[in-house]
Amino acid sequence: MRVMVVDDQTAVCDVISDAIRYAGHEIMGTTRDGVEAMRAVLEAGTARRVMSGEFRSTGLTMDDLYRSGAAAFLEKPFDVNKLFGLLDQWSEEVDDKRKLASKTS
C-alpha cells in the first residue's frame, strides 16, 4: 500500500516513514504542507491514505481535514502500535476490495 506522510517536522516524517516501510508498505512521499499535499494526492489518485501528525497551526479543524481527504491522524507524541494498527486495518480494506472486485469480474 502507498502512503503519504504529512507533518510539520521533517524528523517526525522520517520516523513515521521508517515505521511504515518496516511494516512493508511504500512511502509515496513526505511533506510539511498537509492541506496542499492531501489535495494533490487525491487529485492524482496515487495514494491510499494521508496521515498528518499536526494540523492545529493551520487553523483547520479535524472535519476540514477529513473533508479534504485525510484518512487518519497520529497525535503527537504518536504511538507506533497505533500506526501499525491503522496500516493493518487499511491493508485489510484493500484486500477486501480486491476480493470483491475479482468476484464481480
N, C-alpha and C positions, 0 to 999 in steps of 0.2 A: 504494500500500500504506500502511496506517496503522500507525504505530509509537509505542509508549510508551517514553519515555526516563526512566531512573531513575538518579540519582546523588545523593550526599550534599552536593554543592556546586552551587548554582544556576548559577554561571558555566559549569561544565562541561556541565550540562544545556543551557544556551543554545548553546554551541559545537557540541555534538553535534546539537542540533535544527536549527541553521542548516545544517550539512552535509547532514543528511537532506533538508531542504527543497530545498537546492541540487540534490540528486540526483533531485528530482521526486516525493518522497513526502510524505505528510501526517503531521504530528505529532498523535497523539491527545491527548497531554498529557505533562507532565513532573512528577516528584515526587521528594522526598527520602526517602520511606518505601517502600523497594523491595518488601519482602515483602507488605505490605498492597496496594500498587499492583498487583502481579502477580496476587494473588488476585481483586481487584476487576475487573481487565481480563479475566481468564479467565472469571470468572463471567458477566460481561456479554457476552462473546464479541465484543467490539468492536475488538480489535486483533490483528494477525497475530503480532507479536513484542514481546518485552520485553527491553530491554537495560539492563544495570547496569554502572556504571563501578567501583563499590566496594561490597563487602559484608562485608569482614573484621571490621569493628567490630560487626556484628550477632551474631557468634557462630555464624553458619550456615556450612555447607560448600557447595562447588560442587554436590554431589549434592542437598543440601536445596533449593537454588535451582532446579536443573533440575527436580526433582520438583514444585516449586510452579508451574512453567510457563515459566521463563525460557528463551529460545532461544539467547542468546549474551551474552557479556560482553566488554567492551573494558577491557583492563588499562590502568592509568594509568602513565605517560603514554600515551594512546591514539594509534594511527596512523590517520589519516583514510583512507588507502588500504585498510586492513583493513575499516573501516566501509563504504566503497563496495563492497568485495568481498562483504561479508555482504548488503548490500542487493541487489546483482545476483543473488546466489545465491537469496535469498528470492523475488525477483521471478520468476525462472525457475521456482521451485517452484510459485508461484501460477499462472503461465501454464500449466504442465504440468497442474495440477489442473483448470483451466478447460477445456483441450482435452479431457481425459479425460471430464469431465462432459458436454461437448457431444456427444461421440461416443456416450455411453450413453443420451442422452435422445432 
